Amino acid sequence: MNIAEQKRLLRKKYTKERSQGDLLRSTHLDHFQWQKKSDRISRNLFNHPLIEKSKVILSYISHRQEPDLSFLYRHHPITWGIPRCQDKDLIWHQWHWGKGLRKGAYGIFEPYKDSLKIIPEEVELILVPAVACDKKGYRLGYGGGFYDRLLSQKPWQDIPTMGIIFDFAYVDELPTEEWDQPLDYICTEKGIIELKKDL
């Protein structure tokens, strides 16, 4: 089985578990549990020094049962950068809690095209959504390569990155390809892990 096929099967496994919970471990992720775990993630982020000192952070709007960071957005009123898909790239726009969004590519809510843009030099941290992450910081995304392309380019590649997942999706090792970009931190409902880039 090639790496692409391995990733496809793992993507299916973790997205299903995220939407239904792991019944074998009695951690059914119904809406209440999903929101409870999401709010724990937001609280972990809220109390982290990187978040406290940053004025512009790139993030995301929850889709397909990804951790919901609404609690963080409501209580940390800085400038958030939310992506808009344009062809094969992510275009980042300023967003504040309560500001309108529209449903865009892939059914994901995104800023309006005329919203103010964010340039990389303004950004102090990138919160990266993922299907799963491993202990070396590699992430499993949805297969579009949007974040790997972004994080391979200067000056984006010099900005600290933090993967946002539920704890069940933090695994020992994921299959990787040469273009996969490792993250600096992983945040789950159990806490924030700083990763060593020399692993």
BARO-374616 format. One record per residue (C-alpha): residue number from 1; x, y, z; residue in one letter. Coordinates in nm, 2 decimals. Layout:
// BARO-374616
<rec><resi>NUM</resi><c1>X</c1><c2>Y</c2><c3>Z</c3><resn>A</resn></rec>
...
END
This chain:
// BARO-374616
<rec><resi>1</resi><c1>0.00</c1><c2>0.00</c2><c3>0.00</c3><resn>M</resn></rec>
<rec><resi>2</resi><c1>0.15</c1><c2>0.34</c2><c3>-0.10</c3><resn>N</resn></rec>
<rec><resi>3</resi><c1>0.17</c1><c2>0.64</c2><c3>0.13</c3><resn>I</resn></rec>
<rec><resi>4</resi><c1>-0.12</c1><c2>0.82</c2><c3>-0.05</c3><resn>A</resn></rec>
<rec><resi>5</resi><c1>-0.35</c1><c2>0.52</c2><c3>0.01</c3><resn>E</resn></rec>
<rec><resi>6</resi><c1>-0.23</c1><c2>0.49</c2><c3>0.38</c3><resn>Q</resn></rec>
<rec><resi>7</resi><c1>-0.32</c1><c2>0.86</c2><c3>0.43</c3><resn>K</resn></rec>
<rec><resi>8</resi><c1>-0.66</c1><c2>0.81</c2><c3>0.26</c3><resn>R</resn></rec>
<rec><resi>9</resi><c1>-0.75</c1><c2>0.53</c2><c3>0.50</c3><resn>L</resn></rec>
<rec><resi>10</resi><c1>-0.62</c1><c2>0.71</c2><c3>0.81</c3><resn>L</resn></rec>
<rec><resi>11</resi><c1>-0.81</c1><c2>1.02</c2><c3>0.70</c3><resn>R</resn></rec>
<rec><resi>12</resi><c1>-1.13</c1><c2>0.82</c2><c3>0.68</c3><resn>K</resn></rec>
<rec><resi>13</resi><c1>-1.07</c1><c2>0.65</c2><c3>1.02</c3><resn>K</resn></rec>
<rec><resi>14</resi><c1>-1.00</c1><c2>0.97</c2><c3>1.21</c3><resn>Y</resn></rec>
<rec><resi>15</resi><c1>-1.27</c1><c2>1.19</c2><c3>1.05</c3><resn>T</resn></rec>
<rec><resi>16</resi><c1>-1.52</c1><c2>0.91</c2><c3>1.13</c3><resn>K</resn></rec>
<rec><resi>17</resi><c1>-1.40</c1><c2>0.89</c2><c3>1.49</c3><resn>E</resn></rec>
<rec><resi>18</resi><c1>-1.42</c1><c2>1.26</c2><c3>1.52</c3><resn>R</resn></rec>
<rec><resi>19</resi><c1>-1.78</c1><c2>1.27</c2><c3>1.41</c3><resn>S</resn></rec>
<rec><resi>20</resi><c1>-1.90</c1><c2>0.96</c2><c3>1.59</c3><resn>Q</resn></rec>
<rec><resi>21</resi><c1>-1.66</c1><c2>0.90</c2><c3>1.88</c3><resn>G</resn></rec>
<rec><resi>22</resi><c1>-1.47</c1><c2>0.59</c2><c3>1.97</c3><resn>D</resn></rec>
<rec><resi>23</resi><c1>-1.74</c1><c2>0.35</c2><c3>2.09</c3><resn>L</resn></rec>
<rec><resi>24</resi><c1>-1.48</c1><c2>0.09</c2><c3>2.19</c3><resn>L</resn></rec>
<rec><resi>25</resi><c1>-1.33</c1><c2>0.33</c2><c3>2.44</c3><resn>R</resn></rec>
<rec><resi>26</resi><c1>-1.67</c1><c2>0.47</c2><c3>2.53</c3><resn>S</resn></rec>
<rec><resi>27</resi><c1>-1.57</c1><c2>0.82</c2><c3>2.43</c3><resn>T</resn></rec>
<rec><resi>28</resi><c1>-1.87</c1><c2>0.89</c2><c3>2.20</c3><resn>H</resn></rec>
<rec><resi>29</resi><c1>-1.82</c1><c2>1.24</c2><c3>2.07</c3><resn>L</resn></rec>
<rec><resi>30</resi><c1>-2.18</c1><c2>1.37</c2><c3>2.07</c3><resn>D</resn></rec>
<rec><resi>31</resi><c1>-2.24</c1><c2>1.75</c2><c3>2.03</c3><resn>H</resn></rec>
<rec><resi>32</resi><c1>-2.20</c1><c2>1.81</c2><c3>2.40</c3><resn>F</resn></rec>
<rec><resi>33</resi><c1>-1.87</c1><c2>1.63</c2><c3>2.43</c3><resn>Q</resn></rec>
<rec><resi>34</resi><c1>-1.74</c1><c2>1.79</c2><c3>2.11</c3><resn>W</resn></rec>
<rec><resi>35</resi><c1>-1.82</c1><c2>2.14</c2><c3>2.25</c3><resn>Q</resn></rec>
<rec><resi>36</resi><c1>-1.68</c1><c2>2.05</c2><c3>2.59</c3><resn>K</resn></rec>
<rec><resi>37</resi><c1>-1.35</c1><c2>1.92</c2><c3>2.45</c3><resn>K</resn></rec>
<rec><resi>38</resi><c1>-1.33</c1><c2>2.22</c2><c3>2.21</c3><resn>S</resn></rec>
<rec><resi>39</resi><c1>-1.37</c1><c2>2.47</c2><c3>2.49</c3><resn>D</resn></rec>
<rec><resi>40</resi><c1>-1.09</c1><c2>2.29</c2><c3>2.68</c3><resn>R</resn></rec>
<rec><resi>41</resi><c1>-0.87</c1><c2>2.34</c2><c3>2.38</c3><resn>I</resn></rec>
<rec><resi>42</resi><c1>-0.96</c1><c2>2.70</c2><c3>2.37</c3><resn>S</resn></rec>
<rec><resi>43</resi><c1>-0.88</c1><c2>2.75</c2><c3>2.73</c3><resn>R</resn></rec>
<rec><resi>44</resi><c1>-0.54</c1><c2>2.58</c2><c3>2.69</c3><resn>N</resn></rec>
<rec><resi>45</resi><c1>-0.47</c1><c2>2.82</c2><c3>2.40</c3><resn>L</resn></rec>
<rec><resi>46</resi><c1>-0.60</c1><c2>3.12</c2><c3>2.59</c3><resn>F</resn></rec>
<rec><resi>47</resi><c1>-0.35</c1><c2>3.06</c2><c3>2.87</c3><resn>N</resn></rec>
<rec><resi>48</resi><c1>-0.05</c1><c2>2.99</c2><c3>2.65</c3><resn>H</resn></rec>
<rec><resi>49</resi><c1>0.23</c1><c2>3.26</c2><c3>2.64</c3><resn>P</resn></rec>
<rec><resi>50</resi><c1>0.23</c1><c2>3.25</c2><c3>2.26</c3><resn>L</resn></rec>
<rec><resi>51</resi><c1>-0.14</c1><c2>3.34</c2><c3>2.24</c3><resn>I</resn></rec>
<rec><resi>52</resi><c1>-0.12</c1><c2>3.60</c2><c3>2.52</c3><resn>E</resn></rec>
<rec><resi>53</resi><c1>0.15</c1><c2>3.80</c2><c3>2.35</c3><resn>K</resn></rec>
<rec><resi>54</resi><c1>0.03</c1><c2>3.77</c2><c3>1.99</c3><resn>S</resn></rec>
<rec><resi>55</resi><c1>-0.18</c1><c2>4.04</c2><c3>1.83</c3><resn>K</resn></rec>
<rec><resi>56</resi><c1>-0.24</c1><c2>3.87</c2><c3>1.49</c3><resn>V</resn></rec>
<rec><resi>57</resi><c1>-0.30</c1><c2>3.50</c2><c3>1.47</c3><resn>I</resn></rec>
<rec><resi>58</resi><c1>-0.41</c1><c2>3.29</c2><c3>1.18</c3><resn>L</resn></rec>
<rec><resi>59</resi><c1>-0.67</c1><c2>3.03</c2><c3>1.26</c3><resn>S</resn></rec>
<rec><resi>60</resi><c1>-0.98</c1><c2>2.86</c2><c3>1.11</c3><resn>Y</resn></rec>
<rec><resi>61</resi><c1>-1.35</c1><c2>2.82</c2><c3>1.13</c3><resn>I</resn></rec>
<rec><resi>62</resi><c1>-1.45</c1><c2>2.47</c2><c3>1.25</c3><resn>S</resn></rec>
<rec><resi>63</resi><c1>-1.57</c1><c2>2.23</c2><c3>0.97</c3><resn>H</resn></rec>
<rec><resi>64</resi><c1>-1.66</c1><c2>1.86</c2><c3>0.98</c3><resn>R</resn></rec>
<rec><resi>65</resi><c1>-1.63</c1><c2>1.84</c2><c3>1.36</c3><resn>Q</resn></rec>
<rec><resi>66</resi><c1>-1.29</c1><c2>2.00</c2><c3>1.39</c3><resn>E</resn></rec>
<rec><resi>67</resi><c1>-1.23</c1><c2>2.15</c2><c3>1.73</c3><resn>P</resn></rec>
<rec><resi>68</resi><c1>-1.44</c1><c2>2.47</c2><c3>1.76</c3><resn>D</resn></rec>
<rec><resi>69</resi><c1>-1.24</c1><c2>2.77</c2><c3>1.89</c3><resn>L</resn></rec>
<rec><resi>70</resi><c1>-1.54</c1><c2>3.00</c2><c3>1.93</c3><resn>S</resn></rec>
<rec><resi>71</resi><c1>-1.47</c1><c2>3.04</c2><c3>2.31</c3><resn>F</resn></rec>
<rec><resi>72</resi><c1>-1.11</c1><c2>3.16</c2><c3>2.23</c3><resn>L</resn></rec>
<rec><resi>73</resi><c1>-1.24</c1><c2>3.41</c2><c3>1.96</c3><resn>Y</resn></rec>
<rec><resi>74</resi><c1>-1.50</c1><c2>3.55</c2><c3>2.20</c3><resn>R</resn></rec>
<rec><resi>75</resi><c1>-1.26</c1><c2>3.60</c2><c3>2.49</c3><resn>H</resn></rec>
<rec><resi>76</resi><c1>-0.94</c1><c2>3.70</c2><c3>2.31</c3><resn>H</resn></rec>
<rec><resi>77</resi><c1>-1.05</c1><c2>3.99</c2><c3>2.09</c3><resn>P</resn></rec>
<rec><resi>78</resi><c1>-0.73</c1><c2>4.03</c2><c3>1.88</c3><resn>I</resn></rec>
<rec><resi>79</resi><c1>-0.71</c1><c2>4.03</c2><c3>1.50</c3><resn>T</resn></rec>
<rec><resi>80</resi><c1>-0.77</c1><c2>3.68</c2><c3>1.38</c3><resn>W</resn></rec>
<rec><resi>81</resi><c1>-0.68</c1><c2>3.57</c2><c3>1.03</c3><resn>G</resn></rec>
<rec><resi>82</resi><c1>-0.93</c1><c2>3.33</c2><c3>0.86</c3><resn>I</resn></rec>
<rec><resi>83</resi><c1>-0.85</c1><c2>3.17</c2><c3>0.52</c3><resn>P</resn></rec>
<rec><resi>84</resi><c1>-1.04</c1><c2>3.20</c2><c3>0.20</c3><resn>R</resn></rec>
<rec><resi>85</resi><c1>-0.96</c1><c2>2.93</c2><c3>-0.06</c3><resn>C</resn></rec>
<rec><resi>86</resi><c1>-0.86</c1><c2>3.07</c2><c3>-0.40</c3><resn>Q</resn></rec>
<rec><resi>87</resi><c1>-0.76</c1><c2>2.81</c2><c3>-0.66</c3><resn>D</resn></rec>
<rec><resi>88</resi><c1>-0.48</c1><c2>2.62</c2><c3>-0.48</c3><resn>K</resn></rec>
<rec><resi>89</resi><c1>-0.39</c1><c2>2.89</c2><c3>-0.23</c3><resn>D</resn></rec>
<rec><resi>90</resi><c1>-0.52</c1><c2>3.02</c2><c3>0.11</c3><resn>L</resn></rec>
<rec><resi>91</resi><c1>-0.58</c1><c2>3.40</c2><c3>0.11</c3><resn>I</resn></rec>
<rec><resi>92</resi><c1>-0.59</c1><c2>3.53</c2><c3>0.47</c3><resn>W</resn></rec>
<rec><resi>93</resi><c1>-0.83</c1><c2>3.80</c2><c3>0.58</c3><resn>H</resn></rec>
<rec><resi>94</resi><c1>-0.88</c1><c2>3.99</c2><c3>0.90</c3><resn>Q</resn></rec>
<rec><resi>95</resi><c1>-1.17</c1><c2>3.87</c2><c3>1.11</c3><resn>W</resn></rec>
<rec><resi>96</resi><c1>-1.32</c1><c2>3.95</c2><c3>1.46</c3><resn>H</resn></rec>
<rec><resi>97</resi><c1>-1.57</c1><c2>3.76</c2><c3>1.66</c3><resn>W</resn></rec>
<rec><resi>98</resi><c1>-1.93</c1><c2>3.84</c2><c3>1.54</c3><resn>G</resn></rec>
<rec><resi>99</resi><c1>-1.82</c1><c2>3.95</c2><c3>1.19</c3><resn>K</resn></rec>
<rec><resi>100</resi><c1>-2.01</c1><c2>3.79</c2><c3>0.90</c3><resn>G</resn></rec>
<rec><resi>101</resi><c1>-1.87</c1><c2>3.49</c2><c3>0.70</c3><resn>L</resn></rec>
<rec><resi>102</resi><c1>-1.99</c1><c2>3.32</c2><c3>0.39</c3><resn>R</resn></rec>
<rec><resi>103</resi><c1>-1.99</c1><c2>2.96</c2><c3>0.28</c3><resn>K</resn></rec>
<rec><resi>104</resi><c1>-1.72</c1><c2>2.92</c2><c3>0.03</c3><resn>G</resn></rec>
<rec><resi>105</resi><c1>-1.51</c1><c2>2.64</c2><c3>-0.12</c3><resn>A</resn></rec>
<rec><resi>106</resi><c1>-1.57</c1><c2>2.29</c2><c3>0.01</c3><resn>Y</resn></rec>
<rec><resi>107</resi><c1>-1.86</c1><c2>2.42</c2><c3>0.22</c3><resn>G</resn></rec>
<rec><resi>108</resi><c1>-1.63</c1><c2>2.59</c2><c3>0.46</c3><resn>I</resn></rec>
<rec><resi>109</resi><c1>-1.72</c1><c2>2.93</c2><c3>0.61</c3><resn>F</resn></rec>
<rec><resi>110</resi><c1>-1.47</c1><c2>3.20</c2><c3>0.51</c3><resn>E</resn></rec>
<rec><resi>111</resi><c1>-1.44</c1><c2>3.58</c2><c3>0.50</c3><resn>P</resn></rec>
<rec><resi>112</resi><c1>-1.59</c1><c2>3.79</c2><c3>0.23</c3><resn>Y</resn></rec>
<rec><resi>113</resi><c1>-1.35</c1><c2>3.86</c2><c3>-0.06</c3><resn>K</resn></rec>
<rec><resi>114</resi><c1>-1.34</c1><c2>4.23</c2><c3>0.01</c3><resn>D</resn></rec>
<rec><resi>115</resi><c1>-1.24</c1><c2>4.18</c2><c3>0.38</c3><resn>S</resn></rec>
<rec><resi>116</resi><c1>-0.90</c1><c2>4.34</c2><c3>0.47</c3><resn>L</resn></rec>
<rec><resi>117</resi><c1>-0.62</c1><c2>4.10</c2><c3>0.40</c3><resn>K</resn></rec>
<rec><resi>118</resi><c1>-0.34</c1><c2>3.99</c2><c3>0.63</c3><resn>I</resn></rec>
<rec><resi>119</resi><c1>0.03</c1><c2>3.99</c2><c3>0.52</c3><resn>I</resn></rec>
<rec><resi>120</resi><c1>0.27</c1><c2>3.74</c2><c3>0.66</c3><resn>P</resn></rec>
<rec><resi>121</resi><c1>0.49</c1><c2>4.00</c2><c3>0.84</c3><resn>E</resn></rec>
<rec><resi>122</resi><c1>0.19</c1><c2>4.08</c2><c3>1.07</c3><resn>E</resn></rec>
<rec><resi>123</resi><c1>0.14</c1><c2>3.72</c2><c3>1.18</c3><resn>V</resn></rec>
<rec><resi>124</resi><c1>0.28</c1><c2>3.59</c2><c3>1.51</c3><resn>E</resn></rec>
<rec><resi>125</resi><c1>0.13</c1><c2>3.24</c2><c3>1.52</c3><resn>L</resn></rec>
<rec><resi>126</resi><c1>-0.06</c1><c2>3.00</c2><c3>1.29</c3><resn>I</resn></rec>
<rec><resi>127</resi><c1>-0.32</c1><c2>2.76</c2><c3>1.44</c3><resn>L</resn></rec>
<rec><resi>128</resi><c1>-0.35</c1><c2>2.48</c2><c3>1.20</c3><resn>V</resn></rec>
<rec><resi>129</resi><c1>-0.65</c1><c2>2.25</c2><c3>1.17</c3><resn>P</resn></rec>
<rec><resi>130</resi><c1>-0.58</c1><c2>1.88</c2><c3>1.12</c3><resn>A</resn></rec>
<rec><resi>131</resi><c1>-0.73</c1><c2>1.53</c2><c3>1.10</c3><resn>V</resn></rec>
<rec><resi>132</resi><c1>-0.45</c1><c2>1.39</c2><c3>1.31</c3><resn>A</resn></rec>
<rec><resi>133</resi><c1>-0.09</c1><c2>1.48</c2><c3>1.42</c3><resn>C</resn></rec>
<rec><resi>134</resi><c1>0.20</c1><c2>1.27</c2><c3>1.53</c3><resn>D</resn></rec>
<rec><resi>135</resi><c1>0.48</c1><c2>1.31</c2><c3>1.79</c3><resn>K</resn></rec>
<rec><resi>136</resi><c1>0.72</c1><c2>1.45</c2><c3>1.53</c3><resn>K</resn></rec>
<rec><resi>137</resi><c1>0.47</c1><c2>1.73</c2><c3>1.44</c3><resn>G</resn></rec>
<rec><resi>138</resi><c1>0.35</c1><c2>1.59</c2><c3>1.11</c3><resn>Y</resn></rec>
<rec><resi>139</resi><c1>-0.01</c1><c2>1.64</c2><c3>1.04</c3><resn>R</resn></rec>
<rec><resi>140</resi><c1>-0.27</c1><c2>1.46</c2><c3>0.83</c3><resn>L</resn></rec>
<rec><resi>141</resi><c1>-0.49</c1><c2>1.70</c2><c3>0.65</c3><resn>G</resn></rec>
<rec><resi>142</resi><c1>-0.77</c1><c2>1.66</c2><c3>0.40</c3><resn>Y</resn></rec>
<rec><resi>143</resi><c1>-0.54</c1><c2>1.60</c2><c3>0.10</c3><resn>G</resn></rec>
<rec><resi>144</resi><c1>-0.56</c1><c2>1.93</c2><c3>-0.07</c3><resn>G</resn></rec>
<rec><resi>145</resi><c1>-0.20</c1><c2>2.04</c2><c3>0.04</c3><resn>G</resn></rec>
<rec><resi>146</resi><c1>-0.31</c1><c2>2.40</c2><c3>0.12</c3><resn>F</resn></rec>
<rec><resi>147</resi><c1>-0.11</c1><c2>2.42</c2><c3>0.45</c3><resn>Y</resn></rec>
<rec><resi>148</resi><c1>0.19</c1><c2>2.23</c2><c3>0.33</c3><resn>D</resn></rec>
<rec><resi>149</resi><c1>0.22</c1><c2>2.47</c2><c3>0.03</c3><resn>R</resn></rec>
<rec><resi>150</resi><c1>0.18</c1><c2>2.77</c2><c3>0.26</c3><resn>L</resn></rec>
<rec><resi>151</resi><c1>0.43</c1><c2>2.65</c2><c3>0.52</c3><resn>L</resn></rec>
<rec><resi>152</resi><c1>0.69</c1><c2>2.56</c2><c3>0.27</c3><resn>S</resn></rec>
<rec><resi>153</resi><c1>0.72</c1><c2>2.93</c2><c3>0.15</c3><resn>Q</resn></rec>
<rec><resi>154</resi><c1>0.90</c1><c2>3.22</c2><c3>0.30</c3><resn>K</resn></rec>
<rec><resi>155</resi><c1>0.81</c1><c2>3.41</c2><c3>0.51</c3><resn>P</resn></rec>
<rec><resi>156</resi><c1>0.53</c1><c2>3.19</c2><c3>0.62</c3><resn>W</resn></rec>
<rec><resi>157</resi><c1>0.77</c1><c2>2.90</c2><c3>0.71</c3><resn>Q</resn></rec>
<rec><resi>158</resi><c1>0.93</c1><c2>3.12</c2><c3>0.98</c3><resn>D</resn></rec>
<rec><resi>159</resi><c1>0.61</c1><c2>3.17</c2><c3>1.18</c3><resn>I</resn></rec>
<rec><resi>160</resi><c1>0.54</c1><c2>2.94</c2><c3>1.47</c3><resn>P</resn></rec>
<rec><resi>161</resi><c1>0.27</c1><c2>2.68</c2><c3>1.40</c3><resn>T</resn></rec>
<rec><resi>162</resi><c1>0.04</c1><c2>2.49</c2><c3>1.63</c3><resn>M</resn></rec>
<rec><resi>163</resi><c1>-0.18</c1><c2>2.19</c2><c3>1.52</c3><resn>G</resn></rec>
<rec><resi>164</resi><c1>-0.53</c1><c2>2.18</c2><c3>1.67</c3><resn>I</resn></rec>
<rec><resi>165</resi><c1>-0.67</c1><c2>1.83</c2><c3>1.73</c3><resn>I</resn></rec>
<rec><resi>166</resi><c1>-0.86</c1><c2>1.62</c2><c3>1.98</c3><resn>F</resn></rec>
<rec><resi>167</resi><c1>-0.64</c1><c2>1.40</c2><c3>2.19</c3><resn>D</resn></rec>
<rec><resi>168</resi><c1>-0.75</c1><c2>1.07</c2><c3>2.03</c3><resn>F</resn></rec>
<rec><resi>169</resi><c1>-0.59</c1><c2>1.20</c2><c3>1.70</c3><resn>A</resn></rec>
<rec><resi>170</resi><c1>-0.25</c1><c2>1.26</c2><c3>1.85</c3><resn>Y</resn></rec>
<rec><resi>171</resi><c1>-0.06</c1><c2>0.95</c2><c3>1.75</c3><resn>V</resn></rec>
<rec><resi>172</resi><c1>0.29</c1><c2>0.81</c2><c3>1.76</c3><resn>D</resn></rec>
<rec><resi>173</resi><c1>0.36</c1><c2>0.83</c2><c3>1.38</c3><resn>E</resn></rec>
<rec><resi>174</resi><c1>0.19</c1><c2>0.92</c2><c3>1.06</c3><resn>L</resn></rec>
<rec><resi>175</resi><c1>0.30</c1><c2>0.83</c2><c3>0.70</c3><resn>P</resn></rec>
<rec><resi>176</resi><c1>0.47</c1><c2>1.13</c2><c3>0.55</c3><resn>T</resn></rec>
<rec><resi>177</resi><c1>0.59</c1><c2>1.25</c2><c3>0.21</c3><resn>E</resn></rec>
<rec><resi>178</resi><c1>0.87</c1><c2>1.48</c2><c3>0.13</c3><resn>E</resn></rec>
<rec><resi>179</resi><c1>0.65</c1><c2>1.79</c2><c3>0.11</c3><resn>W</resn></rec>
<rec><resi>180</resi><c1>0.49</c1><c2>1.74</c2><c3>0.45</c3><resn>D</resn></rec>
<rec><resi>181</resi><c1>0.57</c1><c2>2.03</c2><c3>0.68</c3><resn>Q</resn></rec>
<rec><resi>182</resi><c1>0.61</c1><c2>1.96</c2><c3>1.06</c3><resn>P</resn></rec>
<rec><resi>183</resi><c1>0.45</c1><c2>2.18</c2><c3>1.32</c3><resn>L</resn></rec>
<rec><resi>184</resi><c1>0.61</c1><c2>2.34</c2><c3>1.62</c3><resn>D</resn></rec>
<rec><resi>185</resi><c1>0.33</c1><c2>2.26</c2><c3>1.88</c3><resn>Y</resn></rec>
<rec><resi>186</resi><c1>0.03</c1><c2>2.04</c2><c3>1.91</c3><resn>I</resn></rec>
<rec><resi>187</resi><c1>-0.28</c1><c2>2.15</c2><c3>2.12</c3><resn>C</resn></rec>
<rec><resi>188</resi><c1>-0.54</c1><c2>1.90</c2><c3>2.24</c3><resn>T</resn></rec>
<rec><resi>189</resi><c1>-0.80</c1><c2>1.91</c2><c3>2.52</c3><resn>E</resn></rec>
<rec><resi>190</resi><c1>-0.53</c1><c2>1.76</c2><c3>2.75</c3><resn>K</resn></rec>
<rec><resi>191</resi><c1>-0.27</c1><c2>2.04</c2><c3>2.69</c3><resn>G</resn></rec>
<rec><resi>192</resi><c1>-0.01</c1><c2>2.19</c2><c3>2.46</c3><resn>I</resn></rec>
<rec><resi>193</resi><c1>0.30</c1><c2>1.99</c2><c3>2.35</c3><resn>I</resn></rec>
<rec><resi>194</resi><c1>0.61</c1><c2>2.16</c2><c3>2.23</c3><resn>E</resn></rec>
<rec><resi>195</resi><c1>0.78</c1><c2>1.95</c2><c3>1.97</c3><resn>L</resn></rec>
<rec><resi>196</resi><c1>1.15</c1><c2>1.92</c2><c3>1.89</c3><resn>K</resn></rec>
<rec><resi>197</resi><c1>1.24</c1><c2>1.99</c2><c3>1.53</c3><resn>K</resn></rec>
<rec><resi>198</resi><c1>1.55</c1><c2>1.78</c2><c3>1.54</c3><resn>D</resn></rec>
<rec><resi>199</resi><c1>1.36</c1><c2>1.45</c2><c3>1.59</c3><resn>L</resn></rec>
END
